[in-house]
Amino acid sequence: MINVEDMLQCHAEWKIRFRATIRNRELFNLGEIRRDDACQMGAWLYGGGLPDNAATRELRRKHAEFHLAAADVAEVSNSKNFALAEQMLGPGTEFMKATSAVRRAACAMGTRTGSTHLKKAVGV
């Protein structure tokens, strides 16, 4: 069984890993970051077993948008503009908006499916 809390926590930790990568001046793997089906949440979203409904489609869409925002940060960092990449992780940025949107979509999905396990995972 999928532990949604763990998936959302893994996604929340992207910001921490991104900051460490930027601070250490390491390169990001853009191909991997852009793939919204390669992380734990993506594997769950695209792996089958979820209902084909508006809530699932919205979470998939928001999750894909998160990966695009994350790739934007990674591209800036890979171009050695570390200060800007760090700023792109701050409050009100596309990265943070996308992160929040994934959480909200997961919450809505839990509300529509009646999943108290999912509701708890997203803090409602």
Secondary structure, 3 states (H helix, E strand, C coil): CCCHHHHHHHHHCHHHHHHHHHHCCCCCCHHHHHCCCCCHHHHHHHCCCCCCCHHHHHHHHHHHHHHHHHHHHHHHHHCCCHHHHHHCCCCCCHHHHHHHHHHHHHHHHHHHHCCHHHHHHCCC
